[in-house]
C-alpha cells in the first residue's frame, strides 16, 4: 500500500466528513465511521475526483466503501 496516497485519501475523507485525520484509520469504512453516509459518499467521490483528476462511474463509487477500496479504485484509474 502506498503510504503517502493512503494518508492523502484518509485526509480527504477526514476533511469531507469534518473529522480529524486520527479518527480515520487505514481500516476505515462506511461501517466504522459515523459520518460516512450516502450524502457524504457523493461529496467524498467529488473531492477524490478533483484531487486525483479522475472520474468515477456510479457503480465504481458505490464500491468505494473503505479506504482500501478507494485506493483500489484509484489504482485502477492510474492515480
Buried (B, 14 or more C-beta within 10 A) or exposed (E): EEEEBBBBBBBBBBBBBEBEEEBBEBEBBBEEBEBBEEEBBEEBBEBBBEBBEBEBEEEBBEBBBBBBBBBEBBEEBEB
